[in-house]
Amino acid sequence: MAKKNTLQRGTAKHQGKAGGKKPIGVRFKNFFGGIRAELKRVSWPDKKRLKQSTVTVLAIILMFVVLVWVFDTVIRSVFTASGFYSAKPVETKPASEASTDVGQIASQSAVFVKAPAMAEPQI
């Protein structure tokens, strides 16, 4: 018969600090060490390929900017022609001319109805 592992869960050696977690310094070191190892495995592009990719990305972005501008212009002109949208700014009163009279504001707003009083519960 093979010898069984005598280290069982729940013993002091197995649990370690904070439920089996390593100290924060060790975890940071392992994390950044893993990043460094992964970056060494990356096949980086040469200068020519990098320039080509950059120009391609910028050209695609420029095409989408033009496309969005065209759609915006067409939709705005359709809405303006149909009357749903007006390019004229809406005139508003300056704050100094605005009415602060509560009675006048209440008369311009919706009518408020007082709720009926509720009977108090019997204990």
Secondary structure, DSSP 8 states (H G I E B T S, - for coil): --------TTSHHHHTTTTT---HHHHHHHHHHHHHHHHHH-----HHHHHHHHHHHHHHHHHHHHHHHHHHHHHHHHHHHHTS---S------TTTS---HHHHHHHS--------------
